[in-house]
Amino acid sequence: MGFLVRLHDLVNDFSQFVIATHSPIILAYPDSVIYELSQTGIEPVSYRDSQPYQVTSRFLKNPEGMLEKLLAD
């Protein structure tokens, strides 16, 4: 959260950034342009359609079920 505050301060000072992250929190920064890399190339994607958002959202809706699948023998 502190990173977002600092990022915002720097953006307000006309800084620009290219950030590689899987963090849905950082991706949520207002007016971010999000790109995803796939087998078909690099494409822009909306925040809620991004893979980090989708995975985190599914996990938070059902952590027990996802953990059961992930940790199954």
Secondary structure as UniProt FT lines:
FT   HELIX           2..12
FT   TURN            13..14
FT   HELIX           24..27
FT   TURN            30..31
FT   STRAND          34..38
FT   TURN            39..40
FT   STRAND          41..45
FT   HELIX           47..49
FT   HELIX           51..61
FT   HELIX           63..70
//
